[in-house]
Amino acid sequence: HVCTREQLSVAVNGITSFPAAAVTEPTMRSAGCLRGCLWITNIIIFMCSLALLLVAAIQLNRGDSLVDEYEKDRVGPISTAACFVAAILMVTCLFGLYGAKAGNKGLLVVYGILCIIICLGGLTVGGLGSSVFSRVGPDAEEWLTVKLTKYRSNRETQDGWDVFQFLNRCCGVGGSKDWVLVGVGIPSSCCGRAADTSCDGGGGMFYEQACGALFVRLVKGDLTSITVAAFILAVVEGLNLLLVICTVLFLNKDGGGDEPADSQQKDTHNNDRPR
């Protein structure tokens, strides 16, 4: 359905006042227009929730790098909540799609209630993401420092540090001096040399960039994607709820939606017959 300026005007004016007179043709067209808009918005929301579900699931099931290990510990609950909200939203959209297509007021009312729940869920996920985002910096650096001390004793930690430093051309949490302070010795991944060799730090051969700031930036980037997506879905669901309310009000006004179209036509023909 394509909404004309006249239909939208009738829709807006009709929300606040419902005359007892017979329903006019522009009003019926406006109700159909709102149902069409609701159907389209549900398609868009369904695709967006599917994208959010995939992003959150990928973050929960990534590899064993330092960033992945940290995000499983700190960001994992948020990603799990995002997956849950996205899955519920996809199921909710089915109610909206069928209710809008059939003009079923009962389904649309149920869908409106679910929209409120999803909106609150999106705001909760976004709020949790914002809370974690604000303390990622100090927490991540402290977590990396603990991992630094376990470099020689834990093979997985050693591999994680070596891969991260080599790929990102960085060294230590705040610099190469961190390795010396913990008594580990600067590893080969700090200067890109072959395995089983170490950097002696002579001549500035090791990487000067610190890994801590880069690590925090990567984690914040992943966290931002989920947080922003959750807030956007919450806002869209709030606007979609207004559209649902308008649609239900117009279906109540024109009496349509729950009766089949052919039965309505039969009633019209019966009323037109001479008595």
C-alpha positions in Angstrom: 0.0 0.0 0.0 1.1 3.5 -0.8 0.0 6.3 1.6 -1.2 9.5 0.0 -1.2 12.8 1.7 -5.0 12.7 2.0 -4.9 9.3 3.6 -2.2 10.2 6.1 -4.2 13.4 7.0 -7.3 11.3 7.6 -5.2 8.8 9.7 -3.8 11.6 11.9 -7.1 13.4 12.4 -9.0 10.2 13.0 -6.9 9.0 15.9 -8.3 11.6 18.4 -12.0 11.5 17.3 -14.2 8.7 16.1 -17.6 10.0 14.8 -20.6 7.8 15.1 -21.4 8.4 11.4 -20.8 5.8 8.8 -17.2 5.1 7.9 -16.0 6.9 4.8 -14.0 5.4 2.0 -10.9 7.5 2.8 -10.9 6.2 6.4 -11.0 2.6 5.2 -8.2 3.3 2.8 -6.2 4.9 5.7 -6.6 1.8 7.8 -5.4 -0.3 4.9 -2.5 2.0 4.4 -1.5 1.7 8.1 -1.7 -2.1 7.8 0.6 -2.0 4.8 3.1 0.2 6.6 3.0 -2.1 9.6 3.7 -5.1 7.4 6.7 -3.4 5.8 8.2 -2.3 9.1 7.9 -5.9 10.4 9.9 -7.2 7.4 12.6 -4.6 8.1 12.7 -5.4 11.9 12.8 -9.1 11.2 15.9 -8.6 9.0 17.6 -6.3 11.5 16.9 -8.8 14.4 18.4 -11.6 12.3 21.5 -9.5 11.7 21.8 -8.8 15.5 21.4 -12.5 16.2 24.2 -13.5 13.8 26.6 -10.8 15.2 26.0 -11.8 18.8 26.3 -15.5 18.0 29.6 -15.0 16.1 31.0 -13.1 19.1 30.0 -15.9 21.4 31.6 -18.6 19.2 34.8 -17.0 18.0 38.4 -18.4 18.4 40.8 -18.5 21.3 42.6 -15.2 20.9 43.1 -12.8 23.8 40.3 -10.6 22.6 37.9 -13.5 22.2 38.8 -14.9 25.7 38.2 -11.6 27.3 34.9 -11.0 25.6 33.7 -14.4 26.6 34.3 -13.5 30.2 33.1 -9.9 30.2 30.9 -9.4 27.1 29.5 -12.9 26.9 26.4 -12.3 29.1 25.5 -9.3 27.0 25.9 -11.2 23.7 23.8 -14.0 25.1 21.1 -11.5 26.1 21.2 -9.9 22.7 20.8 -13.3 21.1 17.7 -14.0 23.3 16.1 -10.6 22.5 16.8 -11.0 18.8 15.3 -14.5 18.7 12.2 -13.4 20.6 11.9 -10.4 18.3 12.0 -12.6 15.2 9.1 -14.7 16.5 7.2 -11.5 17.5 7.5 -10.2 14.0 5.5 -13.2 12.8 2.5 -12.1 14.9 2.9 -8.6 13.5 3.1 -9.8 9.9 0.1 -12.0 10.1 -1.9 -9.6 12.1 -1.2 -6.7 9.7 -2.0 -8.8 6.6 -5.2 -10.3 8.0 -6.3 -7.2 9.9 -6.8 -9.3 13.0 -7.2 -7.0 15.9 -6.6 -9.7 18.5 -3.2 -10.6 17.1 -2.2 -7.0 16.8 -3.1 -6.4 20.4 -0.9 -9.4 21.4 1.8 -8.1 19.1 1.6 -4.6 20.8 2.2 -6.2 24.2 5.2 -8.1 22.9 6.5 -4.9 21.4 6.6 -3.4 24.8 8.5 -6.4 26.2 11.0 -6.3 23.4 11.5 -2.6 23.7 12.3 -3.0 27.4 14.6 -5.9 26.6 16.5 -3.8 24.0 16.9 -1.0 26.5 18.2 -3.4 29.1 20.8 -4.9 26.7 21.8 -1.4 25.6 22.1 -0.3 29.2 24.3 -3.3 30.2 26.5 -2.7 27.2 26.9 1.0 28.1 27.8 0.0 31.7 30.5 -2.4 30.6 31.8 0.0 28.0 32.5 2.6 30.6 34.8 0.4 32.6 36.4 -1.7 29.8 39.7 0.3 29.9 40.9 -0.3 33.5 39.4 -3.8 33.6 40.9 -4.9 30.3 44.4 -3.7 31.3 44.2 -5.4 34.7 43.1 -8.6 32.9 46.0 -8.4 30.5 48.5 -7.9 33.3 47.3 -11.1 35.0 47.7 -12.9 31.7 51.1 -11.4 31.3 52.3 -13.1 34.5 51.0 -16.5 33.2 52.9 -16.3 29.9 55.4 -19.0 30.8 53.1 -21.3 32.9 50.1 -21.5 30.5 50.6 -22.6 26.9 47.3 -21.1 25.7 48.1 -17.8 27.2 51.5 -17.8 25.7 50.1 -18.6 22.2 47.4 -15.8 22.7 50.0 -13.2 23.6 52.4 -14.2 20.8 49.7 -14.1 18.1 48.2 -10.8 19.3 51.7 -9.1 19.5 52.9 -10.4 16.2 49.8 -9.6 14.2 49.3 -6.1 15.7 53.0 -5.3 16.0 52.8 -4.3 19.6 54.5 -5.3 22.9 53.2 -5.7 26.5 50.3 -4.0 28.1 51.8 -0.5 28.4 55.1 -1.3 26.5 57.9 -3.8 26.4 59.0 -2.8 30.0 56.0 -4.8 31.3 57.7 -8.1 30.4 60.8 -7.1 32.3 58.9 -6.0 35.4 57.2 -9.3 35.8 60.5 -11.2 35.2 59.3 -13.0 32.1 61.7 -11.5 29.5 60.6 -9.9 26.3 59.3 -12.7 24.0 60.1 -13.1 20.3 56.6 -11.9 19.3 57.6 -8.5 20.5 60.0 -8.1 17.6 58.8 -10.5 15.0 61.7 -12.9 15.3 61.5 -16.6 14.8 60.1 -18.8 17.6 62.2 -19.9 20.5 64.2 -16.7 20.4 63.8 -13.6 22.5 64.2 -9.9 22.1 67.0 -8.4 24.1 65.7 -4.9 23.6 69.0 -3.7 22.2 68.9 -1.1 19.5 65.1 -0.7 19.8 64.4 -3.9 17.9 61.1 -4.6 19.7 57.8 -3.0 18.8 57.2 0.3 20.5 53.4 0.3 20.3 51.6 -0.9 23.5 49.1 -3.7 23.2 46.8 -2.5 26.0 45.3 0.5 24.2 44.8 -1.5 21.0 43.2 -4.3 22.9 40.8 -1.9 24.6 39.9 -0.3 21.3 39.1 -3.7 19.7 36.9 -4.8 22.6 35.0 -1.5 22.7 34.4 -1.7 18.9 32.7 -5.2 19.3 30.8 -4.0 22.4 29.6 -0.8 20.6 28.1 -2.8 17.7 25.9 -4.8 20.1 25.0 -1.8 22.3 24.0 0.5 19.4 22.0 -2.3 17.7 20.1 -3.0 20.9 19.2 0.7 21.4 18.2 1.1 17.7 15.9 -1.9 17.9 14.3 -0.6 21.1 13.6 2.8 19.5 12.3 1.2 16.3 10.0 -1.1 18.4 8.7 1.9 20.3 7.8 3.6 17.0 6.3 0.4 15.7 4.2 0.2 18.8 2.7 3.6 17.9 1.9 2.3 14.5 0.2 -0.8 16.0 -1.9 1.4 18.2 -3.0 3.6 15.3 -3.8 0.5 13.2 -5.9 -1.1 15.9 -7.8 2.2 16.5 -8.7 2.5 12.8 -9.7 -1.2 12.6 -12.1 -0.5 15.5 -13.4 2.6 13.7 -14.2 0.9 10.4 -15.2 -2.4 12.1 -12.8 -4.3 9.8 -10.1 -6.8 10.4 -11.9 -9.7 12.2 -14.6 -10.4 9.7 -13.8 -11.9 6.2 -14.1 -9.5 3.4 -16.7 -11.6 1.5 -19.0 -11.6 4.6 -18.8 -7.8 4.8 -19.7 -7.6 1.1 -22.7 -9.8 1.6 -23.9 -7.6 4.5 -23.6 -4.6 2.2 -25.6 -6.3 -0.6 -28.3 -7.3 1.9 -28.6 -3.8 3.2 -28.9 -2.5 -0.4 -31.8 -4.8 -1.3 -35.2 -3.1 -1.4 -37.6 -4.1 1.4 
